[in-house]
Amino acid sequence: MQVVKGIFSWNEGIQSLLTPNQSTIKQPTKTMKLDLFNLEGETAVVFGGTGVLGGAMAEALAAAGAKVAVVGRSEERGMERVRSIEKAGGKAIFQAADAMSRESLMVASDAITAKLGTTTILVNGAGGNKPEGTIAPGGDFCKMSLEGWQAVFDLNLIGGTLLPCQIFGAKMVAAGKGSVINIASMSSILPLSRVVSYSASKAAVLNLTQWLAREWATKGVRVNAISPGFFPAEQNRRMLLKEDGTYTERGQSIIGHTPMGRFGNSEELAGAVIWLASPRASGFVTGQNIVVDGGFSSVTI
């Protein structure tokens, strides 16, 4: 099949499958544009869209043509993101919701449907870590509280993935189409030191992603994950960078383990999220974990 400047020569592609005699038949040439990443007509719901990484994904989806609902608790930060999207020519709304509450999510889902239409793209970017679920240097894993462990699991697995998938995913399944994009982590693949409950909970997110992908594959709904490498944001900035902008000891260790020698920029997640959101660009992709890490996962010693 011949490709010229983003155009498929559709007729020539069909003719290449014919016998030599058949392919000599002259027919009018038809072309089909490679419009793989246009999300016009799609409605995207972005949990965690008030944060740095989720916000960058929300802006990328809007720039590709999707109507975007920025979902979170902070109306101030949510409206700031909405204004940024609208200034760039996109369409967006802010919807307050508590991801840990089924009732709150049901109200949010109905409100978004009324304002933007049925959700076709769901980005589960809420989550994080808590000090009580972390082992400090020299700390004792055996003394970590069950409450601390459960709090991090609730944050990442229950509110960060399970409940949004149940509430918004139900409408996708009913409509017979949609793309769910769960935000996992590098620690989903290999556990990171200290953040034991975070690593375990994000591994569970990746497992749930694969389980749902299998369940919904024949129902028109694809389920995938993105595992960002190290991107400075609100929750991890102090862990990675000092106040003067230089690396902390842990930040330097991460940089030394990253072939590209730097942290990621939030905008560098745009390509992955748009690709997974597009039913044309990734229509046969489900149950996958897309790693965006500057090569971190490729290094052993």
NORDA-V830272 format. One record per helix or strand. SS is the DSSP state (helix for helix, strand for strand). FROM is the first residue (numbers start at 1). TO is the last residue. If there is no record, write none. Layout:
ss;from;to
SS;FROM;TO
SS;FROM;TO
This chain:
ss;from;to
strand;3;4
strand;7;9
helix;10;15
helix;20;23
strand;31;33
strand;43;47
helix;52;63
strand;67;72
helix;75;87
strand;91;96
helix;102;116
strand;121;124
helix;131;133
helix;141;143
helix;146;175
strand;178;183
helix;186;188
helix;196;219
strand;221;228
helix;237;240
strand;241;241
strand;247;247
helix;249;256
helix;266;277
strand;289;292
helix;296;298
